[in-house]
Amino acid sequence: MNIHEFQRMMRQIYFHRDSKRGIEGTFDWLVDEVKELGEALENNDKKVLENEFADVIAWLASLANVANVNLE
């Protein structure tokens, strides 16, 4: 799966909910996930790191969708 396909999938699944939250609310969720990633990096727990990296990528794609920005 490339970034375009991933962003499109995120849009199909989450856009309705994300658009209601808006850019600012979606950005806030992304920031929270980045903070969680930072904590996971400090603890160096591989499984938690994998999950948090995935969360950050997902929320970044959601934010790009709400902002109508193509990540490619």
Secondary structure by P-SEA (a helix, b strand, c coil): ccaaaaaaaaaaccaaaaaaacaaaaaaaaaaaaaaaaaaaaaccaaaaaaaaaaaaaaaaaaaaaaccccc
